[in-house]
Amino acid sequence: LERERDYLREEVRVSMNFGRLVGGSPALAAMLARIEAVADTPANVLIIGETGTGKELVAHAIHARSGRADAPLVKVNCASIPDELFESEFFGHVRGAFTGAHRDRVGRFQLADGGTIFLDEVGEIPVELQGKLLRVIQERQFERVGDDTTRTVDVRVIAATNKDLEKAVEAGQFREDLYYRLSVFPVQVPPLRRRADDVIQLATHFLDQVCRDFGRPVPMLTQGQVEALRCYDWPGNVRELKNVIERAVILSRGGALRLDLSLPEAGAVAPVAEQPAVSPLPVSDETATGAAQPPAAAPFLTEAQMREQQRANLIAALRAANWKISGKNGAADRLGMRPTTLTDRMRALQIKRPARGS
């Protein structure tokens, strides 16, 4: 048991080191403020967010800032537990309790005694098994499978879900009493599309980490790559960004980051050194006489010009849609992006619908 706890502590340290909560956007700052408010309390926490937003890292952060930081943080992926093994996984069993129980097993709640248990994907627990989880959360007591001895544990519960549990309660798919026990203090994890200011900082963080792991030099992000990363919608959130950077490093040759190969959807172009050569310019009188000519510079836009170009494009789409954002033939539909993404970019670029009659 001591060896397993040491292993779990090391797993937490490794995970925290690789995936710190990186960024300085207002959305992330608001979430961090809620983490700081609840971390050093005994309250149960429900972490809500889309897939890939980093809910597990939020759980690590809450545990690391709590008075239980030196005790174990035990993770349970509720979606991966077969119904027939639910009690054994959570509460343990004694030898001979069922076919295949060749030795005693310590359950996850007992393993987390004095510390924190992280119930990932808690919305996937079948409703008929939720009462057993509710009991241990309410009474802090349980029995191992095949054992009559009641055990008591002191465990803080952090749960996470990408589902709307309130709707699941209304649909009869999640117990209302369990929902209220878990959601004493909800923490909403913002999707990456609402953290536009953090995308480049996260990309740089992952680039440094991956290159260090692969033993490769760290390439610089070009201005075009920066703009491509900022404009992409990131439906897979932070997890997708990390995978894209890792693929780009694997595909890179000669120190140039091949973001164009790892994320072609973002419209990233190949580094200049790897682009096909431009067609030769027509021969002028000066070149005919042998006068040395300076190499033609590739056209480029400054950051401000690119931003203004993006702003003009959004305004054009909004005008074409009569300033309708969502729905069929709305501006978001015409631009091929989500309405929430368009709204965020309008706010970032300070685009407002003109007053009627103006």
RABELBEL-V591269 format. One record per backbone hydrogen bond with DSSP energy under -0.5 kcal/mol. NH is the residue of the N-H (numbers start at 1). CO is the residue of the C=O. E is the energy in kcal/mol with one decimal. If there is no record, write none. Layout:
BEGIN
nh=[NH | NH]
co=[CO | CO]
e=[E | E]
END
This chain:
BEGIN
nh=[5 | 6 | 7 | 8 | 9 | 10 | 11 | 12 | 13 | 14 | 15 | 16 | 17 | 18 | 19 | 22 | 29 | 30 | 31 | 32 | 33 | 34 | 35 | 36 | 37 | 38 | 39 | 40 | 41 | 45 | 46 | 47 | 47 | 48 | 48 | 49 | 53 | 58 | 59 | 60 | 61 | 62 | 63 | 64 | 65 | 66 | 69 | 71 | 74 | 74 | 75 | 76 | 78 | 78 | 80 | 81 | 82 | 85 | 86 | 89 | 90 | 91 | 92 | 92 | 93 | 94 | 96 | 97 | 101 | 102 | 105 | 107 | 108 | 109 | 111 | 112 | 113 | 114 | 115 | 116 | 117 | 118 | 119 | 119 | 120 | 120 | 122 | 122 | 124 | 125 | 129 | 130 | 130 | 132 | 133 | 134 | 135 | 136 | 137 | 138 | 139 | 140 | 140 | 142 | 144 | 145 | 147 | 151 | 153 | 155 | 156 | 158 | 158 | 159 | 160 | 161 | 165 | 168 | 169 | 170 | 171 | 172 | 173 | 174 | 179 | 180 | 181 | 182 | 183 | 185 | 187 | 189 | 189 | 190 | 194 | 195 | 198 | 199 | 199 | 202 | 203 | 204 | 205 | 206 | 207 | 208 | 209 | 210 | 211 | 212 | 213 | 214 | 215 | 216 | 219 | 226 | 227 | 228 | 229 | 230 | 231 | 232 | 237 | 238 | 239 | 239 | 240 | 241 | 242 | 243 | 244 | 245 | 246 | 247 | 248 | 249 | 250 | 251 | 252 | 252 | 253 | 256 | 257 | 258 | 259 | 261 | 262 | 263 | 266 | 267 | 268 | 274 | 275 | 275 | 288 | 289 | 290 | 291 | 306 | 307 | 308 | 309 | 310 | 311 | 312 | 313 | 314 | 315 | 316 | 317 | 318 | 319 | 320 | 321 | 322 | 323 | 324 | 325 | 330 | 331 | 332 | 334 | 335 | 336 | 337 | 342 | 343 | 344 | 345 | 346 | 347 | 348 | 349 | 350 | 351 | 352 | 358]
co=[1 | 2 | 3 | 4 | 5 | 6 | 7 | 8 | 9 | 10 | 11 | 12 | 13 | 14 | 15 | 20 | 25 | 26 | 27 | 28 | 29 | 30 | 31 | 32 | 33 | 34 | 35 | 36 | 38 | 157 | 185 | 45 | 159 | 46 | 187 | 161 | 50 | 54 | 55 | 56 | 57 | 58 | 59 | 60 | 61 | 63 | 66 | 68 | 72 | 116 | 73 | 118 | 76 | 120 | 77 | 78 | 80 | 82 | 83 | 85 | 86 | 87 | 87 | 88 | 105 | 145 | 101 | 94 | 98 | 100 | 93 | 91 | 89 | 90 | 107 | 108 | 110 | 154 | 112 | 72 | 156 | 74 | 117 | 158 | 76 | 118 | 119 | 160 | 121 | 122 | 126 | 126 | 127 | 129 | 129 | 130 | 131 | 132 | 133 | 134 | 135 | 135 | 136 | 151 | 149 | 92 | 144 | 142 | 140 | 153 | 115 | 117 | 156 | 45 | 119 | 47 | 163 | 164 | 165 | 166 | 167 | 169 | 168 | 168 | 175 | 176 | 177 | 178 | 179 | 44 | 46 | 48 | 187 | 188 | 191 | 192 | 195 | 195 | 196 | 198 | 199 | 200 | 201 | 202 | 203 | 204 | 205 | 206 | 207 | 208 | 209 | 210 | 211 | 211 | 217 | 222 | 223 | 224 | 225 | 226 | 227 | 228 | 234 | 52 | 52 | 236 | 236 | 237 | 238 | 239 | 240 | 241 | 242 | 243 | 244 | 245 | 246 | 247 | 248 | 249 | 256 | 253 | 255 | 248 | 257 | 258 | 258 | 259 | 263 | 264 | 263 | 271 | 271 | 272 | 284 | 285 | 287 | 286 | 302 | 303 | 304 | 305 | 306 | 307 | 308 | 309 | 310 | 311 | 312 | 313 | 314 | 315 | 316 | 317 | 319 | 318 | 321 | 323 | 327 | 324 | 325 | 330 | 331 | 332 | 332 | 338 | 339 | 340 | 341 | 342 | 343 | 344 | 345 | 347 | 346 | 350 | 355]
e=[-2.2 | -2.4 | -2.2 | -2.3 | -2.5 | -2.1 | -2.3 | -2.0 | -2.2 | -2.6 | -2.3 | -2.6 | -2.2 | -2.1 | -2.3 | -1.4 | -2.6 | -2.2 | -1.6 | -2.6 | -1.9 | -1.4 | -2.0 | -2.6 | -1.7 | -1.8 | -2.4 | -0.5 | -1.7 | -1.7 | -1.2 | -0.6 | -3.3 | -0.5 | -2.8 | -1.8 | -1.5 | -1.6 | -1.9 | -2.3 | -2.6 | -2.4 | -2.4 | -2.9 | -1.3 | -1.4 | -1.2 | -2.0 | -0.5 | -2.6 | -0.5 | -2.9 | -1.1 | -2.3 | -1.4 | -1.0 | -0.6 | -1.6 | -1.2 | -2.7 | -2.4 | -3.2 | -0.7 | -1.6 | -1.3 | -2.1 | -3.1 | -1.9 | -2.4 | -1.7 | -3.0 | -0.6 | -2.2 | -2.4 | -2.1 | -1.6 | -1.4 | -3.1 | -3.0 | -2.3 | -2.8 | -3.3 | -0.7 | -2.6 | -2.2 | -1.1 | -0.7 | -2.2 | -2.0 | -1.5 | -2.0 | -0.7 | -0.7 | -0.7 | -1.0 | -2.5 | -1.9 | -1.3 | -1.8 | -2.7 | -3.1 | -0.5 | -1.1 | -1.8 | -0.5 | -2.7 | -2.1 | -3.1 | -2.2 | -0.6 | -2.1 | -2.6 | -0.5 | -2.8 | -2.2 | -2.2 | -1.1 | -1.8 | -2.4 | -2.0 | -2.0 | -1.4 | -2.9 | -1.0 | -2.2 | -2.2 | -1.5 | -2.1 | -2.4 | -0.9 | -2.7 | -3.3 | -0.5 | -0.6 | -1.6 | -1.9 | -2.3 | -0.8 | -0.7 | -2.8 | -2.7 | -2.6 | -2.1 | -2.8 | -2.5 | -2.5 | -2.1 | -3.0 | -2.3 | -1.9 | -2.3 | -2.5 | -0.9 | -2.5 | -0.7 | -2.3 | -2.1 | -2.2 | -2.5 | -2.0 | -2.1 | -1.4 | -1.5 | -0.7 | -1.7 | -0.6 | -1.1 | -1.9 | -2.5 | -2.2 | -2.6 | -2.3 | -2.3 | -2.5 | -2.4 | -2.2 | -2.1 | -2.3 | -0.8 | -0.6 | -0.7 | -1.1 | -0.5 | -0.9 | -1.4 | -0.8 | -1.3 | -2.2 | -1.4 | -1.6 | -0.7 | -2.0 | -0.7 | -1.1 | -2.1 | -1.4 | -1.2 | -2.0 | -2.5 | -2.3 | -2.3 | -2.3 | -2.3 | -2.3 | -2.5 | -2.0 | -2.2 | -2.3 | -2.1 | -2.0 | -2.5 | -2.6 | -2.2 | -1.5 | -1.6 | -4.2 | -1.4 | -0.6 | -2.1 | -3.2 | -2.4 | -2.4 | -2.1 | -1.1 | -2.3 | -2.2 | -2.6 | -2.2 | -2.3 | -2.6 | -2.0 | -2.4 | -2.6 | -0.8 | -3.2 | -0.6 | -2.0]
END
